[in-house]
Amino acid sequence: MTSNPVVAGAGAVVAARRERAVRAAVEQGLIGADQPVVGLLDVAGIRAAAAELRAAFDEVVAPGTPVLHAFAVKAASLVPVLRLLADEGIGCEVASPGELALARAAGVRPERIVLDAPAKSTSELREAIELGIAVNADNPQELARLDSLVAPRNGPGPAVLLSPLGLRVNPQVGGGSIGALSTATATSKFGVALLDPGAREWVVNAFTKRPWLTRLHAHVGSQGCPLELMAAGVRATYELAEEINRAVGRQQIDTLDIGGGLPVSFGSDEVTPGYLDYALLLRDTVPGLFDGRYGLVTEFGRSLIAKSGTVLARVEYAKSAGGRPIAITHAGAQLATRTVFAPESWPLRVVAYDSRGVAKPTGPDGPVAQDVAGPCCFAGDLVAVNRPLPELTPGDLVALLDTGAYYFSNHFAYNSLPRPGIYGFSVDGGNGGKNSRVRFAPVRSPQSLDEIVAESGGEHMGALSGL
């Protein structure tokens, strides 16, 4: 499957912007001896991804079909990022009270938020309904909680609700290459397992008894899941919606939430697959999905922002052990948690720069196989092992590419390492050429040592001693 021609070949432009931003980060003092690690976000890249998503589905849906693209907040739980995406027409999919608070802080309107947490408390459900936020119940017990919250609002006749309410199902179509991210396996913790004995009949009956239940939700998985598997899950969900609507004798289900999870290629700057690839496959696999009878919700996360992020870290020391060079840097498991603990599933490209932020050439003997290590105090804190790179020396910089999603906001506080500053950038006067100018804006300030002490119970210093 080929990538969208809109984005194919755009990798060189993305790389040029990144190269210019790295140099500017050094020149403007965002990284150095006192701030040895920083995150950079390409604002133009994020905007382009949002535009591509909107355009892809606009091409396949019937005119006038309501479509909400809701960003999976867990992928980048940063308020300025959520605001930028909202400006680009993207809502929020939230899975916790904290993520909901972030979406609201970003000014995202309630009708553009979807709550999908697998362990929602009654108070969370009540708040969402009162705010008018869409809710997808995960299981029969949660649906019973919704019954108790909906009933007092309604007497005889049709229910009057502030929120659209739906049910998540697991089509059990199988898993991809990363088990932890495969949410439609036979034993997945998410949703009602449709192939379990009696489950499908229970779902149909649940909708028949609840005229206010108007949405059906499924999500097959994300990284490592082929598009065909994702499309199979959407087809199963669509067929169930058709069955339910026939059973109740009307179009009770009016919206299908088809999840997200477009996989990202971490091997180059090119975007493949693209949103149009997926939208066209859905049109071929589930022809009725886009005919205008169903509103649509998507929940893409990683694919909207991964390519726009770069972690930039200073090389503090260069040493060797057993004959292998090792570069000790300030970016390890605290940022690249998935890569350190599951390197086969989450390999990252690493690019070497000199202390000025200029791409470092290889020496006359070619690249040197070396380990790129982080600052955490355990032996396995390695973001790359035996990786051929220009030989790294103290003061050089390493860039971990494609780290815009999950790497910036899901910090692992091992050794009480501070969260780094995150900065968005734009490149004016070209796409990274010699005469271009880079402007930065803060997304998150570097965490101070005082803040680390405070969140580690500093104000309760003597509490245990007094027991």
Secondary structure, DSSP 8 states (H G I E B T S, - for coil): ----TTTTTTHHHHHHHHHHHHHHHHHTTSSSSSS-EEEEEEHHHHHHHHHHHHHHHHHHS-TT--EEEEEEGGG---HHHHHHHHHTT-EEEE-SHHHHHHHHHTT--GGGEEE--TT--HHHHHHHHHHT-EEEE-SHHHHHHHHHHHGGG--SSS---SS-EEEEEE------S-GGGB-SSTT-SSSEETTSTTHHHHHHHHHHH-TTEEEEE---BSTT--HHHHHHHHHHHHHHHHHHHHHHTS----EEE---------SSSS--S-HHHHHHHHHHH-GGGGSSSSEEEE---HHHHGGGEEEEEEEEEEEEETTEEEEEES-STTTSHHHHH-TTTS---EEEE-TTS-B---BTTB-EEEEEE-SSSSTT-EEEEEEEES---TT-EEEEES-SSSTTTS---GGG----EEEEEEEESSSS-TT-EEEEEEEE----HHHHHHHTTGGGTTTTTT-
